[in-house]
Amino acid sequence: MKYLKINTEEKADPEALKNAILQMKGVVSVDIIDDENPESELKKAFAKTKEQLKKGDYETLVNDIFDIITKNNSKK
């Protein structure tokens, strides 16, 4: 899976951007992450984890946790 990071201006409409990107061929999902509000990112991560556990998608869950751990360690 590949990811695309888009930085927007403060007055940009993230929902409109999300809807436009979802219309593109090959795009499976779009997540809006607010760097100014890490709590919202944490809530999304917990919701995603809950869904992964319900579906039995343990491999993706472990990979996501590993990515979070290695990402946080690379910032130090």
C-alpha positions as a printed Julia matrix, in Angstrom:
76×3 Matrix{Float64}:
   0.0     0.0    0.0
   1.24    3.48  -0.79
   0.32    6.7    0.94
   0.03   10.27  -0.31
   0.55   13.17   2.07
  -1.06   16.49   1.14
  -0.44   19.68   3.09
  -3.19   22.27   2.84
  -3.64   25.91   3.68
  -5.65   26.73   6.78
  -8.66   27.88   4.77
  -8.76   24.79   2.54
 -11.87   22.6    2.75
 -10.55   19.18   3.75
 -13.89   17.43   3.18
 -14.12   18.74  -0.39
 -10.54   17.64  -1.02
 -11.3    14.21   0.48
 -14.36   13.78  -1.75
 -12.41   14.8   -4.85
  -9.59   12.36  -4.14
 -12.04    9.51  -3.46
 -13.35    9.93  -7.02
  -9.95    9.03  -8.47
  -9.41    5.53  -9.84
  -7.45    3.3   -7.47
  -8.12    5.34  -4.32
  -9.48    3.07  -1.59
  -9.76    5.51   1.31
  -8.81    9.0    2.44
  -8.05    9.97   6.03
  -7.82   13.54   7.24
  -5.14   13.93   9.91
  -4.87   17.2   11.8
  -1.3    17.74  13.03
  -2.58   20.51  15.28
  -4.96   18.1   16.99
  -3.18   14.81  17.74
  -6.16   13.66  19.8
  -8.24   13.33  16.62
  -5.54   11.14  15.07
  -5.54    8.96  18.18
  -9.33    8.58  18.08
  -9.15    7.54  14.42
  -6.41    5.03  15.21
  -8.5     3.42  17.96
 -11.56    3.26  15.72
  -9.5     1.67  12.95
  -8.0    -0.83  15.41
 -11.45   -1.8   16.66
 -12.63   -2.45  13.09
  -9.5    -4.48  12.3
 -10.08   -6.66  15.37
 -13.73   -7.21  14.42
 -12.7    -8.3   10.92
  -9.86  -10.49  12.19
  -7.33   -8.42  10.24
  -4.51   -9.04  12.69
  -1.66   -8.75  10.18
  -2.59   -5.18   9.23
  -3.12   -4.33  12.89
   0.37   -5.52  13.82
   1.88   -3.69  10.83
   0.1    -0.46  11.81
   1.34   -0.71  15.4
   4.87   -1.41  14.17
   4.7     1.63  11.85
   3.55    3.85  14.73
   6.37    2.63  16.98
   9.08    3.06  14.36
   7.67    6.42  13.21
   7.72    7.81  16.76
  11.25    6.53  17.38
  12.57    8.14  14.19
  11.42   11.58  15.41
  13.67   11.43  18.5
